[in-house]
Amino acid sequence: MSPIAKKVMTGFAALVFFAGTVQAQDSINIVSTAVPFLRISPDARAGGMGDLAIATSPDANAPFYNLAKVPFAKKNAAIALNYTPWLKDLGLTDVYLASLAAYYKLSDQDAISTSLRFFSLGNIQLTDYSGNILNTVKPSEFSIDAGYSRVINSKLSIGVALRYINSRLVVGDVGTGVVYKAGTSVAGDVSLYYNGLDDQGSGLAWGAVLSNLGAKIGYTNDSRNKDYIPANLGIGATYTSAINESNKITFGLDVNKLLVPTAPSATGTYSVDSARLAEYRSTSLISSWFKSFSDGTNQLNSLTASLGAEYAYNEQFFVRAGYFYENKNRGNRKFFSVGAGFNMDQLNINFSYLVPSGSGVTRNPLSNTLRFGIVFNLGGASESGGVGSK
């Protein structure tokens, strides 16, 4: 990979996902991927619960986390809009994640859905290794998908989705002699959801999701220099207790595992390092997913966890809190979050706030950031949405 390509890829990846979260220590071995914006939780409801979302009650944002939840949604159709400022603590106003999701129930048994993510990285000035200005670019990335979900029985459902990904970091010749292009990929999701709630709304729900299973991305015509996208395995469970007709509380835990192997560490010998890196990049997709479980690192360190809770009063007012954990050797992202929600007939409004933590390079990109989301519930109540819910 050319020097400018390395600078763009590593620099943008750090800005989008790891900015302000990682200390430079020899023990840290972060798994980096292309299009890391796909790992950012896009909606305010999940953001208020430490990014808990795999097995929470279904709403219009379900396609972002677990498409299989949609058949159990209470409304026949819904649309969600979300906005997340990024690196607001640094005074940036042109770096943000905007998202849209929607679903429509074809019947009480199945539904179709779609979601869109758009990430703007603002204006970035490129320079060469000597500090000479090359060009100013305004990179952006987006993904769009379409999905289908279906009920298997009264409590279990499945979902599948196909996603197109476009990463436009640098296009054309920026002064290095290398011609860059937008990176593209196609990926898929497979998900499962079990709704064990009783008629009063109490009980256990769980889900499992394989997401972003797709082709590597390249930014030049060199087929040897392509990067993995963030394939992921997520498993989650929630328990809801209906205290009485007006009060309900839910607790949940999500565990996620990135299905990308760790890059080989440097030995200091150029020929050895080059050969090991070439082998790493040439690993096939399916092999890379399995290799992520046997890449020579402590697999427990590769897991992230989201622990959250949601209190509901009359299904109209919601208070949320959560905690997100990542091992210090894999990025060290740890934060608390709080949130609130308001339901007004056909309109749901959600807010979340990430409690400031860390300082300097360990500062979270979302510290002191208020996230906002809105859901428009369309059509009438769904009969299947009443299964196991109040």
N, C-alpha and C positions, 0 to 999 in steps of 0.2 A: 504494500500500500504506500502511496506517495506521502511525503511529509504533510502536505496541505489536507489530504484526505484523513490522515490520522488525527490531525488537529481538529478538523471539523467533527469527526465521529466521536472522539473522546471528549472534546470540549462540550459539545451539545448534550451528550449523554450525561455528563456531570451536571450541566446546568439544569436539564429537565428533571432529573430524578435524584441525583446524589448531592446537588449543591447544598452546602451547609450541613451535611450529615456525616461526613467521613473525615477522620483524622488520618494523617499519613503515618502509618505504623507498619513495620515489617510483617506483623502477624495478620494484617487485614488482607483478605483475598476476595474481593468483590467480583461477582459474576456480572459482567457488563453485556448488554445486548443493544441492538438497534431498536428504534421506536419505543423507548422506555415510557413514553406517555401512555401506552396501553396499560401500564401498571398503576397509574394514578387513579384513585377512587374519584369518580366524576360527580357524584351527587351529594347533596347536603345531608340527607337523612343518614346514609352510611357514614359520612364524615363526622357526624355527631356521636357515633358509637365506635370510634376507633377503626373505621372501615369494615365493620361487621355487616355482612349482607347476603351470604350464601343461603342461609335458611331462615331469614327474617320474613315476615308476612309480605306477600307479593304486592307490588305496585308497578307503576309505569317504568320505573328504573330497573326492573328485573332483568332485561336483556343485557345489562352491563355486568351482571354477576352470576345469575343462574336463570337461564331462559325457561327452564322446566317449571318455574314457579307460576308462570303466566296463567295456565288454565285454572288455578285456584284464586285468581284475583277477583275482587268483589264487583268490579264494574266490567261491562262488556267491551269497553274501549277506553284508552287513556293516552295522554301525551305528557311527557315530562321535559322541562327545560332547566338546565343548570349552568351556573357560571362560577368559575374558581380562579381568582387572581393568583399569580405565581410570583414568588420572590417580592412580595409587596413590602417587606421590611427593608429592602434595598431601594425603595422609591421607584421601582419599575411599574409602569402602567400599561405597557404593550406586550407583556408576557402573561398569557392566561390560557385556561382550558375551558372551552364551551362545549356543551353536549346536548343532544336531543335523543329521546327514546320514545317509542310508541308501540302499542299492541292493539290488535283487534281480534275478538273471539269469533271464529267461524261458526262455532256451535258450543254446546256445553262441554264438549270433549276435546276440542282442539283450537289453536289460535296461531296467528301469524304476528310477527313483530319486526322491528327494525331499530337500529341505534346508530348515532353519528357522534364521533368525537372530532374536535378541531383544536389543535394546539398551535398557538402563535408564540414564536420565540423572540419577537421584537426585532429591532434593528441591531445587527452585529457587524462590526468592522473586522475584516480579515487582514492579517499581516503575514509576511514570510518569517523565517527564523531570524532574520536580521532586523526585524521590526519595521520593515518597509510596508506601507499601506498598499494592499492589493485591490480591495473592493469592499463595498458595503452591501450586505445582503439582508433580506428579511425572510428567514426560513420559516416554514410552517409544516405541519404534519396533520394528516387526518385519516380516519378509518370509517367505513360504512359497512353495515352488515344487514342481512335478512335472515330471519329464523322461523322455525316452525316447532311448536310444542304440542304434546298430546297427553291426555290422561290415559293411564294403563288400567287403573282401577280407582276405587273411591278415594284412595289415599296416595297413590303413586303416579308420577308423571315424568316424562322425558322431554328433552329439547335438543335441537340441532340448529346450528347457525353457520353461515358462510360469510367471510369478512374480506373486504378489499382494503389494503393499507397503502398509503402514499406518503412518502417522506421526502419533502422538497427542501433539502438543506442548502445545497449549492448547485447551480445549473450553469453549464457552459465552461469556458476557459477563464479562470479568474487571475491569470497571469503566471501560471506555473507550467503551462504547456500540457496539462492534463485536462481533458474534457469530462466534466461531471454531469450527472443526470439525476433526476428524481428516482429514489429507490422505491420499488413497488413489491408487494407480496400478496398472496391469497392464503387465508387461514380459516380454520374451522373450530367450532366449539361443540362439545357434547356434554350434556348435563342431566342430572337426576335430582328429583325432589320428592320427599316423603312428608305428607301433612298428617300428623297424628293428633291434631287438636279435636276435642270433643265438641258437642253442641254448645257448650258454655264458653268455648274458646280457650280451654286449658289443655295442655299436653305438650308432647315433644314433636319437633320438626327437624329434619336434617336434609342435607344436600351434598352432592359431589359434582365437581365441574372440571373438565379438561378444556382449557381455553388457549387460543392463539396457536393451534397446531398447524404450522404452515412453513412455507419456503423461506430460505434466508434472503436477506436484502443486500444488494450491491449498489454502489453509487458511481461506478465506472463500468466500462465494458470488460474489465478484467474479471473473469468468472472465478478466479482463485481468491479474490478478495471480497468475500461476502460475509455478512454477520448474521448471527442467529437473532430471531425475534423472540419475545418473552413468552414462550410456551409455559403453561402453569397448571399445576394440579392443586385444586382447592377442596377442602372438606370442612363442612360447618354444621353446627347444631344449635337449636334454640329451645328453651323451655318457657312456656307461657303459663302464668297462673291468673285465672280470672277470680279476683278477690270477691267481687260482687258484680252486679249488673253495670256499675259505673266505673269500677276501677280494675285495671289489668296491668300486669307487669311481666316483662320478657327479659330473660338473660340468655346470652349466647356466646359461642366461641367459634372462630374461624381459624383454620391452620392452612397456610399456603406453602407450596414447594415449587420453586422455579425449575422447570425441566430443561435447563441449559447447563452443560458441564463447565467446571471451572477451567479457565485457561491455564496452560502449564506455566509454572513459575520459572523465572530466568535463572540460568546456571552461570552466566557470565561468559560462556563459550559460544561464539557467534554461530558456528556450524550446527552445534547441538540445539541451540534455541530456535534457529530457523527451521530445522527439520521437525522439531516438536510442535512449533506453531503451524507449520504447513499441514501436519497430520491432524491437528485440532480443527483447522478450518475445513479440511476435506471430509470430516466425519459426516456421514449421512444423517438426515433428519431423525429417522426412527432410532438409529443407533445413538444419537446424541441425547434423546429423551431417556433412554435406559442408562447411558453413561453418566447422566447427572446424579444417579444413585450410587455410582461406584467410581467417582473421580479422584479418590484418594483423600478426600476431606471428611471431616466429621459431619455426618448428614444431619444431626440434630441442630447444628449451627446454621444449616441452610433453611430452616423453617422460620416463617414469620407467623405471629399470632395476633388476632384481634379479639379483644374481650369487651363486650358491650352490654348495655341494658337500656330498656325503653319502658317508660311508664305512660299509660294512656288513661285519660279521664273522659268517659262517655264517647270514646273514639273521635273526640274533637280537639283535645289538647294533649300534647305529647312533650315529655321531658326525656332527654337522652344523655348518656355519658359513656365513655369508652376509653380503652387503652390499647395502644399498638406497640408491639415488641419485635425487634430484630436484633440478632446477635451482633456484638461489637465487631466480630471478625468479618461480618458480611455487610456492614454499612452502618450499624449502630443507630438506626432510626428507632427512637422511643419517644412516645408522646401521649398525653391525655387530651381528650376532646370532649366538648359538651355541645348540646344542640336542643332545639325546640321545634315543634311543628304545630300547625293550626289547620283544622279541616273546616271548610265553610261550604256546605252543599257540594257543588261540583268542582271546588277549587281547594287544593292542598298547598300550603306554603311551609317550607322547611328552611331552617337556618342551622349553621354549625360554626363552631369556633375552636381552633386548635390552640391549646394552652401553651404559651411560650416556654420553651425548654432549651437548654444548652446555650452556648455563647460562641462567638467567633465562627470557626469552621464547623462546629457541631450544631449550629443554629438550623432549625428546620425551615425549609422554604415556605411553609404555610403558617409560621408563627405570626400571631397578631392578625390573622386573616379571617374575615367573616365570609363564609360561603353561603350562597343563596340558591334555592331550587324551588320550582313551582310545578305542580301537577294538575292537569286539566282532566277531570273524569267525564267521559262522554257516554251517552246512552244510559240505559237503565241498569239495575242491579243484575248480576249474573246468578243463575240458579246454582251452577257448579261452584261459584265463589262462596256459597254458603256452607260447603262441606267443611266441617270442622272449624267453623268460625262463626262469630256472632254478628 
